[in-house]
Amino acid sequence: MESRYVPVKNVKCKNGKSMWLSHKALKAVKHRHKIFQKYRNSSHPACKNANAEASKTIHRSRRNFEHRLGSKIKDDKKSFFAYARCKAKTKIRVGPLVPDGKEIKDTTQIAEMFNDQFSSVFTAENITDISISLLKVTATNYVILSLLKKRCKKDCCV
């Protein structure tokens, strides 16, 4: 039933543009490609100028982005750690699971195992069987003031 009604889709994480790439840097890169397409020679002076300008704006854009991330780390930790995670050389993945001596590497089977474990731990309780006993607590102003005076004498060095 699940395979019939739940679509399986491969999700692409990258949208083609780096998160640090500004609009100005993107325009410079497109201009560099356009100039190269026009002259088809990387040693042409126009290509060299466009390449130098694009490299400079890319470097400036990345530096500004990282500086902004560092200055806002107290307020926006999520963006900082997302950027640090994407710069990591290795990706954290769930390894093969070995239940009952069989090794499972398929991601859908691993997800099914986690789902079964999760559903076995978190089940609905029958709340009609739970007995609740409430204590009746009464406090007068005199009782509260006497307790506060005792507390003040203990804590305060008078």
Summary of the structure (lengths in Angstrom):
residues: 158
radius of gyration: 31.5
end to end distance: 74.6
largest distance: 93.7
contacts: 267
relative contact order: 0.06
helix: 58%
strand: 1%
